[in-house]
Amino acid sequence: MAVRAFDGQVAMVTGAGRGIGREVALMLAGEGADLVLPDLDGEAVEATARQARNAGVRAQAVACDLSREEQVAGLGETVAGLGGRLDVLVNNAGTWRYSTFREADVGEWDLVFDANAKSVWLAMKHLCSAMIDGGGGRIVNVASNAAFVPRPGMFHYAAAKAAVVSLTRSVAADLACHGILVNGVAPGPTATERIVERYDLAERGKTIPLGRVGAPDDIAEVIVFLASPGNRFMTGETVMVNGGLGMR
């Protein structure tokens, strides 16, 4: 059997119940990684785990609110159950709301920041020790094109994803001495389930130089590369994957 890129590695992908996170988890499983999959939607992420196991890897789904520190800290026990090492952490979980900065209330602000920024910090805080003990690893944080290209009605989401970009740089500087590379990916419009429900994708694609919105696997392939042994010398960067949208 051919050696796969992630054979012998353990990867955690947050928010793997659907969309980009699900695609990342299945790509990693196909390349041999055992998986820990925390998600607020336990039923959805268990379905992802079942599919991942078809690739012959171990995959543990965990119903988890990633904005709750005690629950994130508890993920270390799941990692221990797979041997105690953690090679890859993909912080993908998040959510968004639409409202102007004048319409939104504090509860909505807190929800968006907790899901998109606080969860990233907590996961890195509590799980980097397993990487340090193992001699290194890769962290990939999912930001958004919205952090760089503002859109009306998404001020808190854009601010939270900009925080993810900043966290990525800061933590990359802290962890470089431990051989841990920390990078980000900022997707543009991507045909996840929620986007398909909300937008006319053909019309949205007309605003993108490549003429279409992204597919989840377009984004996942970049994330998987950054998480792979093939990424040896890139850290602290956030890659925009948006079909050229930022050029306009």
C-alpha positions as CSV (number, residue, x, y, z in Angstrom):
1,M,0.0,0.0,0.0
2,A,1.3,3.5,-0.9
3,V,2.2,5.7,2.0
4,R,-0.3,8.5,2.5
5,A,0.6,12.0,3.5
6,F,-0.9,11.8,7.0
7,D,-0.3,8.2,7.9
8,G,0.3,7.9,11.6
9,Q,-0.9,11.4,12.3
10,V,-3.8,12.6,14.4
11,A,-5.8,15.6,13.3
12,M,-8.6,17.6,14.9
13,V,-11.0,19.5,12.7
14,T,-13.6,21.7,14.4
15,G,-17.0,22.3,12.7
16,A,-16.7,19.2,10.6
17,G,-20.4,18.4,10.5
18,R,-20.9,20.1,7.2
19,G,-19.3,22.4,4.6
20,I,-15.6,23.1,4.4
21,G,-14.9,21.4,7.7
22,R,-16.5,18.2,6.6
23,E,-14.5,18.3,3.3
24,V,-11.2,18.8,5.2
25,A,-12.0,15.9,7.6
26,L,-12.7,13.5,4.7
27,M,-9.6,14.6,2.8
28,L,-7.4,14.1,5.8
29,A,-9.0,10.7,6.4
30,G,-8.3,9.7,2.8
31,E,-4.6,10.6,3.4
32,G,-4.5,8.4,6.5
33,A,-5.1,10.8,9.5
34,D,-7.0,9.6,12.5
35,L,-9.5,12.3,13.5
36,V,-11.0,14.1,16.4
37,L,-14.1,16.0,15.2
38,P,-15.7,18.5,17.7
39,D,-18.9,20.2,16.5
40,L,-21.9,21.8,18.1
41,D,-24.1,19.5,16.0
42,G,-23.3,16.1,17.4
43,E,-25.5,14.2,14.9
44,A,-24.1,15.9,11.8
45,V,-20.5,15.4,12.9
46,E,-21.1,11.7,13.8
47,A,-22.2,11.3,10.1
48,T,-18.9,12.8,9.0
49,A,-17.0,10.5,11.4
50,R,-18.8,7.4,10.0
51,Q,-17.8,8.3,6.5
52,A,-14.2,9.0,7.5
53,R,-14.0,5.5,9.0
54,N,-14.6,4.1,5.6
55,A,-11.1,5.2,4.8
56,G,-9.8,2.8,7.4
57,V,-8.9,5.5,10.0
58,R,-10.1,6.1,13.5
59,A,-12.6,9.0,13.8
60,Q,-14.1,10.3,17.0
61,A,-17.0,12.7,16.8
62,V,-17.5,15.0,19.9
63,A,-20.5,17.2,20.5
64,C,-18.8,20.3,21.8
65,D,-19.5,24.0,22.2
66,L,-16.1,25.4,21.3
67,S,-16.8,28.7,22.9
68,R,-17.0,27.0,26.4
69,E,-13.5,26.7,27.9
70,E,-14.3,23.6,30.0
71,Q,-15.6,21.7,27.0
72,V,-12.5,22.6,24.8
73,A,-10.2,21.6,27.7
74,G,-12.0,18.3,27.8
75,L,-11.0,17.6,24.2
76,G,-7.6,16.7,25.5
77,E,-9.1,13.5,26.9
78,T,-10.3,12.5,23.4
79,V,-6.8,13.1,22.0
80,A,-5.4,11.0,24.8
81,G,-7.7,8.2,23.7
82,L,-6.1,8.2,20.3
83,G,-2.6,7.9,21.7
84,G,-2.0,11.4,23.1
85,R,-0.4,13.0,20.1
86,L,-1.9,15.8,18.0
87,D,-0.2,16.7,14.7
88,V,-2.9,18.9,13.0
89,L,-5.5,21.3,14.3
90,V,-7.9,22.9,11.9
91,N,-10.0,25.6,13.5
92,N,-12.9,25.8,11.1
93,A,-16.0,26.2,13.3
94,G,-17.9,29.4,13.1
95,T,-21.2,31.2,12.3
96,W,-22.4,34.4,11.0
97,R,-25.4,36.8,11.3
98,Y,-26.6,39.7,9.1
99,S,-27.2,43.1,10.6
100,T,-25.8,46.6,10.5
101,F,-23.6,47.9,13.3
102,R,-26.6,50.0,14.5
103,E,-29.1,47.2,14.5
104,A,-27.0,44.5,16.2
105,D,-27.2,44.0,20.0
106,V,-24.5,42.9,22.4
107,G,-25.9,39.3,22.4
108,E,-25.4,39.0,18.6
109,W,-21.9,40.5,18.8
110,D,-20.9,38.0,21.6
111,L,-22.4,35.1,19.6
112,V,-20.4,35.9,16.5
113,F,-17.1,36.6,18.4
114,D,-17.5,33.5,20.6
115,A,-18.1,31.2,17.6
116,N,-15.5,32.7,15.3
117,A,-12.6,34.1,17.4
118,K,-12.9,32.9,21.0
119,S,-13.2,29.3,19.8
120,V,-10.0,29.6,17.8
121,W,-8.1,31.0,20.8
122,L,-9.4,28.3,23.2
123,A,-8.6,25.4,20.9
124,M,-5.0,26.7,20.4
125,K,-4.6,27.4,24.0
126,H,-5.6,24.0,25.3
127,L,-4.4,21.7,22.4
128,C,-1.0,23.1,21.6
129,S,0.6,21.2,24.5
130,A,0.0,17.9,22.8
131,M,1.7,19.3,19.7
132,I,4.6,20.6,21.7
133,D,5.0,17.3,23.5
134,G,5.0,15.5,20.1
135,G,7.8,17.8,18.7
136,G,5.7,20.0,16.4
137,G,2.6,20.2,14.3
138,R,0.5,22.3,12.0
139,I,-2.4,24.7,12.9
140,V,-4.7,26.1,10.2
141,N,-7.3,28.7,11.2
142,V,-10.2,29.5,8.8
143,A,-10.7,33.2,8.5
144,S,-12.7,34.8,5.7
145,N,-12.5,37.1,2.7
146,A,-14.7,39.4,4.8
147,A,-11.8,40.2,7.0
148,F,-10.2,42.0,4.0
149,V,-13.1,43.0,1.8
150,P,-15.9,44.5,3.7
151,R,-19.6,43.8,2.9
152,P,-22.6,45.6,4.3
153,G,-24.4,43.8,7.2
154,M,-21.4,41.7,8.2
155,F,-19.4,44.1,10.4
156,H,-19.2,41.8,13.5
157,Y,-18.3,38.7,11.3
158,A,-15.7,40.7,9.5
159,A,-14.2,41.9,12.8
160,A,-14.2,38.4,14.3
161,K,-12.5,37.0,11.2
162,A,-9.9,39.8,11.2
163,A,-9.2,38.8,14.8
164,V,-8.5,35.3,13.6
165,V,-6.0,36.7,11.1
166,S,-4.3,38.6,14.0
167,L,-4.4,35.5,16.3
168,T,-2.8,33.5,13.6
169,R,0.2,35.8,13.3
170,S,0.6,36.2,17.1
171,V,0.4,32.5,17.9
172,A,2.7,31.6,15.0
173,A,5.3,33.8,16.6
174,D,4.8,32.2,20.0
175,L,4.9,28.6,18.7
176,A,7.6,28.8,16.0
177,C,10.3,27.7,18.6
178,H,8.3,24.5,19.1
179,G,8.2,23.6,15.5
180,I,4.5,24.4,15.1
181,L,3.5,26.2,12.0
182,V,0.4,28.3,12.3
183,N,-1.4,29.6,9.1
184,G,-4.8,30.8,8.0
185,V,-7.0,30.5,5.0
186,A,-9.5,33.2,4.1
187,P,-12.2,31.7,1.8
188,G,-14.3,33.8,-0.5
189,P,-17.9,32.9,-1.4
190,T,-18.1,29.1,-1.1
191,A,-21.0,26.9,-1.9
192,T,-21.6,25.4,1.5
193,E,-25.1,24.4,2.6
194,R,-26.0,27.7,4.2
195,I,-24.7,29.8,1.2
196,V,-26.6,27.6,-1.3
197,E,-29.8,28.3,0.7
198,R,-29.3,32.0,0.8
199,Y,-27.7,33.2,-2.5
200,D,-28.1,32.8,-6.3
201,L,-24.7,31.3,-6.9
202,A,-24.7,32.0,-10.6
203,E,-25.3,35.7,-10.0
204,R,-22.7,35.7,-7.1
205,G,-20.2,34.1,-9.5
206,K,-20.4,36.9,-11.9
207,T,-18.7,39.2,-9.4
208,I,-15.7,36.8,-9.2
209,P,-12.9,37.0,-11.8
210,L,-12.8,33.2,-12.2
211,G,-16.5,33.3,-12.9
212,R,-17.9,31.0,-10.1
213,V,-18.1,30.7,-6.4
214,G,-15.8,28.3,-4.7
215,A,-16.6,24.7,-3.8
216,P,-15.8,23.3,-0.4
217,D,-13.0,21.2,-1.8
218,D,-11.4,24.2,-3.4
219,I,-10.8,25.6,0.1
220,A,-10.2,22.2,1.8
221,E,-7.3,21.4,-0.6
222,V,-5.4,24.6,0.5
223,I,-6.1,23.9,4.2
224,V,-4.8,20.3,3.8
225,F,-1.7,21.4,2.1
226,L,-0.9,23.9,4.9
227,A,-1.5,21.2,7.4
228,S,0.7,18.7,5.6
229,P,4.4,17.8,5.9
230,G,4.8,19.5,2.5
231,N,4.4,22.9,4.2
232,R,7.8,23.2,5.8
233,F,8.6,26.9,5.9
234,M,5.4,28.9,5.9
235,T,4.0,30.3,9.1
236,G,2.0,33.4,10.3
237,E,0.4,33.8,6.9
238,T,-3.3,33.9,5.8
239,V,-4.0,32.8,2.3
240,M,-6.9,34.3,0.4
241,V,-8.8,31.6,-1.6
242,N,-11.4,33.5,-3.4
243,G,-11.2,33.1,-7.2
244,G,-9.5,36.5,-7.5
245,L,-12.2,38.4,-5.8
246,G,-9.7,40.5,-3.9
247,M,-8.3,41.8,-7.2
248,R,-11.4,44.0,-7.8
